[in-house]
């Protein structure tokens, strides 16, 4: 039996968590994490000059990074209007209003400014997609043979990894957990097993590939995981 979906009122994530994460990927008010900012510019330059498999990977990475940052920044713009410095400011909003991305709800005994869960889900999914493409790019760069570009790629990926680590650390501090784990039996309440496939790396009946990572917020489904299962 699948868990009850979060209600419209429940589907809000306290800003104490989200404010810390969102500032890493938005230009205002604190400034975007340098690794994301540099990668955005460098990918754009490289995607126009590098050919072959590496060039295609760079273009894909640039596209997914842009989508991830664009989604996060759109949330900030919706809340802040023409004044990005207002990010995270406690605002007086009516309970139950569904049309605004931020609301104030009672959470653990007090009124807390919160972000709608759909916005959280959208950015988490885009971040997971970016990580997947980034890891593929890292393997390409690790293989070498890039000539004078090798050092530039290594430096850029180092900063980008730091930025991703900061994002993941911020996520990890929330009462939220990923619901799909490689090598573990999937929880049918949170994970959609798309199909069984031959795999000699993981035990039969366990997750062998994560197509989309899922998340549970305080044991309520926020994003459904989609996986493949080892035969």
DRENDO-1510 file (C-alpha; in Angstrom, 1 decimal, always signed):
<recs>
REC; n; res; u; v; w
REC; 1; UNK; +0.0; +0.0; +0.0 .
REC; 2; UNK; +1.6; +3.3; -1.1 .
REC; 3; UNK; +1.9; +6.1; +1.5 .
REC; 4; UNK; -0.6; +8.9; +1.4 .
REC; 5; UNK; +0.7; +11.7; -0.8 .
REC; 6; UNK; +1.5; +15.0; +1.0 .
REC; 7; UNK; -1.5; +17.3; +1.1 .
REC; 8; UNK; -1.4; +20.9; -0.3 .
REC; 9; UNK; -0.9; +22.2; +3.2 .
REC; 10; UNK; +1.7; +19.6; +4.1 .
REC; 11; UNK; +3.6; +20.1; +0.8 .
REC; 12; UNK; +5.9; +22.9; +2.1 .
REC; 13; UNK; +9.6; +22.6; +3.1 .
REC; 14; UNK; +10.8; +25.0; +5.9 .
REC; 15; UNK; +13.1; +27.7; +4.7 .
REC; 16; UNK; +15.6; +26.9; +7.5 .
REC; 17; UNK; +16.6; +24.1; +5.2 .
REC; 18; UNK; +15.8; +25.4; +1.7 .
REC; 19; UNK; +17.2; +28.9; +2.2 .
REC; 20; UNK; +20.6; +27.5; +2.9 .
REC; 21; UNK; +20.5; +25.3; -0.3 .
REC; 22; UNK; +19.0; +27.8; -2.7 .
REC; 23; UNK; +21.6; +30.5; -2.0 .
REC; 24; UNK; +24.3; +28.2; -3.4 .
REC; 25; UNK; +22.7; +28.4; -6.9 .
REC; 26; UNK; +21.4; +31.9; -7.1 .
REC; 27; UNK; +23.3; +35.1; -7.9 .
REC; 28; UNK; +21.6; +37.1; -5.2 .
REC; 29; UNK; +21.8; +38.0; -2.4 .
REC; 30; UNK; +25.0; +36.1; -1.4 .
REC; 31; UNK; +26.3; +35.2; -4.9 .
REC; 32; UNK; +26.3; +31.9; -6.7 .
REC; 33; UNK; +28.7; +29.2; -5.6 .
REC; 34; UNK; +31.9; +29.9; -7.7 .
REC; 35; UNK; +32.0; +26.3; -9.1 .
REC; 36; UNK; +28.6; +26.6; -10.7 .
REC; 37; UNK; +29.2; +30.1; -12.0 .
REC; 38; UNK; +32.6; +29.2; -13.6 .
REC; 39; UNK; +31.2; +26.0; -15.1 .
REC; 40; UNK; +28.3; +27.8; -16.6 .
REC; 41; UNK; +30.7; +30.1; -18.5 .
REC; 42; UNK; +33.3; +27.5; -19.4 .
REC; 43; UNK; +30.9; +24.9; -20.7 .
REC; 44; UNK; +29.4; +27.5; -23.0 .
REC; 45; UNK; +32.8; +28.4; -24.4 .
REC; 46; UNK; +33.9; +24.7; -24.7 .
REC; 47; UNK; +30.6; +23.6; -26.2 .
REC; 48; UNK; +31.2; +25.8; -29.2 .
REC; 49; UNK; +34.8; +24.6; -29.9 .
REC; 50; UNK; +35.2; +20.9; -28.8 .
REC; 51; UNK; +34.1; +18.3; -31.2 .
REC; 52; UNK; +33.5; +14.5; -30.9 .
REC; 53; UNK; +32.2; +12.6; -27.9 .
REC; 54; UNK; +33.7; +14.9; -25.4 .
REC; 55; UNK; +32.2; +17.9; -27.1 .
REC; 56; UNK; +28.7; +16.3; -27.0 .
REC; 57; UNK; +29.2; +15.5; -23.3 .
REC; 58; UNK; +30.2; +19.1; -22.6 .
REC; 59; UNK; +27.1; +20.4; -24.4 .
REC; 60; UNK; +24.8; +18.0; -22.5 .
REC; 61; UNK; +26.4; +19.0; -19.2 .
REC; 62; UNK; +26.0; +22.7; -20.0 .
REC; 63; UNK; +22.4; +22.2; -21.0 .
REC; 64; UNK; +21.5; +20.3; -17.8 .
REC; 65; UNK; +23.4; +22.7; -15.5 .
REC; 66; UNK; +21.6; +25.6; -17.1 .
REC; 67; UNK; +18.2; +24.0; -16.5 .
REC; 68; UNK; +19.1; +23.2; -12.9 .
REC; 69; UNK; +20.3; +26.8; -12.2 .
REC; 70; UNK; +17.4; +28.3; -14.1 .
REC; 71; UNK; +14.8; +26.4; -12.1 .
REC; 72; UNK; +16.4; +27.4; -8.8 .
REC; 73; UNK; +16.7; +31.0; -9.8 .
REC; 74; UNK; +13.1; +31.2; -11.0 .
REC; 75; UNK; +11.9; +30.2; -7.5 .
REC; 76; UNK; +13.9; +33.1; -6.0 .
REC; 77; UNK; +12.6; +35.6; -8.6 .
REC; 78; UNK; +9.0; +34.5; -7.9 .
REC; 79; UNK; +9.5; +35.2; -4.2 .
REC; 80; UNK; +11.6; +38.3; -4.4 .
REC; 81; UNK; +10.2; +40.3; -7.3 .
REC; 82; UNK; +12.6; +43.2; -8.0 .
REC; 83; UNK; +14.4; +42.8; -4.7 .
REC; 84; UNK; +16.5; +39.6; -4.6 .
REC; 85; UNK; +17.8; +40.6; -1.2 .
REC; 86; UNK; +14.4; +39.6; +0.3 .
REC; 87; UNK; +15.2; +35.9; -0.2 .
REC; 88; UNK; +14.3; +34.1; +3.0 .
REC; 89; UNK; +12.6; +37.2; +4.6 .
REC; 90; UNK; +9.7; +36.1; +6.9 .
REC; 91; UNK; +6.5; +37.2; +5.1 .
REC; 92; UNK; +2.9; +37.5; +6.4 .
REC; 93; UNK; +0.9; +35.1; +4.2 .
REC; 94; UNK; -2.5; +33.6; +4.7 .
REC; 95; UNK; -2.6; +29.9; +5.7 .
REC; 96; UNK; -3.6; +27.5; +2.9 .
REC; 97; UNK; -2.9; +29.9; +0.0 .
REC; 98; UNK; -1.8; +27.7; -2.9 .
REC; 99; UNK; -0.9; +30.3; -5.6 .
REC; 100; UNK; +2.4; +31.6; -4.0 .
REC; 101; UNK; +5.6; +29.5; -3.9 .
REC; 102; UNK; +6.3; +30.6; -0.3 .
REC; 103; UNK; +3.9; +30.4; +2.6 .
REC; 104; UNK; +4.0; +30.6; +6.4 .
REC; 105; UNK; +2.9; +27.5; +8.2 .
REC; 106; UNK; +3.1; +26.2; +11.7 .
REC; 107; UNK; +6.1; +23.8; +12.0 .
REC; 108; UNK; +7.3; +22.3; +15.3 .
REC; 109; UNK; +5.4; +24.8; +17.4 .
REC; 110; UNK; +6.1; +28.0; +15.5 .
REC; 111; UNK; +5.3; +29.9; +12.3 .
REC; 112; UNK; +7.9; +29.1; +9.7 .
REC; 113; UNK; +8.3; +30.5; +6.1 .
REC; 114; UNK; +8.2; +27.5; +3.8 .
REC; 115; UNK; +8.7; +26.6; +0.1 .
REC; 116; UNK; +6.2; +24.6; -1.8 .
REC; 117; UNK; +7.2; +21.0; -2.3 .
REC; 118; UNK; +6.7; +21.0; -6.0 .
REC; 119; UNK; +9.5; +23.6; -6.3 .
REC; 120; UNK; +11.8; +21.5; -4.1 .
REC; 121; UNK; +11.1; +18.4; -6.2 .
REC; 122; UNK; +11.8; +20.2; -9.5 .
REC; 123; UNK; +15.2; +21.4; -8.4 .
REC; 124; UNK; +16.2; +18.1; -6.7 .
REC; 125; UNK; +15.4; +16.2; -9.9 .
REC; 126; UNK; +17.4; +18.6; -12.1 .
REC; 127; UNK; +20.3; +18.5; -9.7 .
REC; 128; UNK; +20.3; +14.7; -9.8 .
REC; 129; UNK; +20.3; +14.8; -13.6 .
REC; 130; UNK; +23.2; +17.2; -13.6 .
REC; 131; UNK; +25.2; +15.0; -11.2 .
REC; 132; UNK; +24.7; +12.0; -13.6 .
REC; 133; UNK; +26.0; +13.9; -16.6 .
REC; 134; UNK; +28.8; +15.5; -14.6 .
REC; 135; UNK; +30.1; +12.1; -13.5 .
REC; 136; UNK; +30.1; +10.9; -17.1 .
REC; 137; UNK; +32.1; +14.0; -18.1 .
REC; 138; UNK; +34.6; +13.4; -15.2 .
REC; 139; UNK; +35.3; +9.9; -16.6 .
REC; 140; UNK; +36.0; +11.4; -20.0 .
REC; 141; UNK; +38.4; +13.9; -18.6 .
REC; 142; UNK; +40.1; +11.3; -16.4 .
REC; 143; UNK; +40.8; +9.3; -19.5 .
REC; 144; UNK; +43.1; +12.1; -20.6 .
REC; 145; UNK; +44.2; +13.0; -24.1 .
REC; 146; UNK; +42.9; +16.5; -23.9 .
REC; 147; UNK; +46.2; +18.2; -24.6 .
REC; 148; UNK; +46.4; +21.8; -23.4 .
REC; 149; UNK; +42.8; +21.6; -22.2 .
REC; 150; UNK; +43.5; +18.9; -19.6 .
REC; 151; UNK; +44.6; +21.3; -16.8 .
REC; 152; UNK; +41.8; +23.7; -17.5 .
REC; 153; UNK; +39.2; +20.9; -17.3 .
REC; 154; UNK; +40.8; +19.5; -14.1 .
REC; 155; UNK; +40.7; +22.9; -12.4 .
REC; 156; UNK; +37.1; +23.6; -13.4 .
REC; 157; UNK; +35.8; +20.1; -12.3 .
REC; 158; UNK; +37.6; +20.6; -8.9 .
REC; 159; UNK; +35.6; +23.8; -8.2 .
REC; 160; UNK; +32.4; +22.2; -9.6 .
REC; 161; UNK; +32.8; +19.2; -7.3 .
REC; 162; UNK; +33.2; +21.5; -4.4 .
REC; 163; UNK; +30.0; +23.3; -5.4 .
REC; 164; UNK; +28.1; +20.0; -5.7 .
REC; 165; UNK; +29.4; +18.8; -2.3 .
REC; 166; UNK; +28.1; +22.0; -0.7 .
REC; 167; UNK; +24.7; +21.4; -2.3 .
REC; 168; UNK; +24.6; +17.8; -1.2 .
REC; 169; UNK; +25.7; +18.7; +2.3 .
REC; 170; UNK; +22.9; +21.2; +2.5 .
REC; 171; UNK; +20.4; +18.6; +1.4 .
REC; 172; UNK; +21.8; +16.1; +3.9 .
REC; 173; UNK; +21.1; +18.4; +6.9 .
REC; 174; UNK; +17.4; +18.3; +6.2 .
REC; 175; UNK; +15.0; +15.6; +7.6 .
REC; 176; UNK; +15.0; +14.2; +4.0 .
REC; 177; UNK; +16.5; +11.1; +2.6 .
REC; 178; UNK; +17.0; +9.5; -0.8 .
REC; 179; UNK; +14.7; +6.5; -1.2 .
REC; 180; UNK; +16.6; +4.5; -3.8 .
REC; 181; UNK; +19.9; +2.9; -2.9 .
REC; 182; UNK; +22.0; +0.7; -5.2 .
REC; 183; UNK; +22.3; -2.8; -3.9 .
REC; 184; UNK; +19.3; -2.6; -1.6 .
REC; 185; UNK; +15.8; -4.0; -1.9 .
REC; 186; UNK; +13.5; -1.2; -3.0 .
REC; 187; UNK; +10.8; +0.0; -0.7 .
REC; 188; UNK; +7.6; -0.3; -2.9 .
REC; 189; UNK; +6.0; +2.6; -0.9 .
REC; 190; UNK; +8.6; +5.0; -2.3 .
REC; 191; UNK; +10.2; +3.3; -5.3 .
REC; 192; UNK; +8.8; +2.4; -8.7 .
REC; 193; UNK; +10.6; -0.6; -10.1 .
REC; 194; UNK; +10.3; -0.2; -13.8 .
REC; 195; UNK; +11.7; -3.6; -14.9 .
REC; 196; UNK; +14.1; -6.4; -14.0 .
REC; 197; UNK; +17.3; -6.6; -16.0 .
REC; 198; UNK; +20.3; -9.0; -16.0 .
REC; 199; UNK; +23.1; -7.7; -13.7 .
REC; 200; UNK; +26.1; -9.4; -12.2 .
REC; 201; UNK; +27.2; -6.6; -10.0 .
REC; 202; UNK; +24.2; -6.4; -7.6 .
REC; 203; UNK; +22.2; -9.2; -5.8 .
REC; 204; UNK; +19.0; -10.4; -7.4 .
REC; 205; UNK; +16.0; -8.3; -6.3 .
REC; 206; UNK; +18.0; -5.2; -5.4 .
REC; 207; UNK; +18.4; -1.9; -7.2 .
REC; 208; UNK; +21.0; -2.1; -9.9 .
REC; 209; UNK; +20.3; +1.3; -11.6 .
REC; 210; UNK; +18.6; +4.5; -10.5 .
REC; 211; UNK; +16.8; +6.2; -13.4 .
REC; 212; UNK; +15.5; +8.9; -11.1 .
REC; 213; UNK; +16.4; +9.4; -7.5 .
REC; 214; UNK; +13.5; +9.8; -5.1 .
REC; 215; UNK; +13.2; +11.7; -1.8 .
REC; 216; UNK; +11.1; +11.4; +1.4 .
REC; 217; UNK; +10.6; +14.4; +3.6 .
REC; 218; UNK; +10.0; +13.3; +7.2 .
REC; 219; UNK; +8.9; +9.9; +5.8 .
REC; 220; UNK; +6.4; +11.3; +3.3 .
REC; 221; UNK; +7.0; +11.0; -0.4 .
REC; 222; UNK; +8.3; +14.1; -2.0 .
REC; 223; UNK; +9.7; +12.7; -5.2 .
REC; 224; UNK; +9.1; +9.1; -6.4 .
REC; 225; UNK; +12.2; +7.1; -7.3 .
REC; 226; UNK; +12.3; +5.1; -10.6 .
REC; 227; UNK; +14.8; +2.2; -10.7 .
REC; 228; UNK; +15.8; -1.0; -12.5 .
REC; 229; UNK; +16.0; -4.3; -10.5 .
REC; 230; UNK; +18.6; -7.0; -10.9 .
REC; 231; UNK; +17.2; -10.4; -12.0 .
</recs>
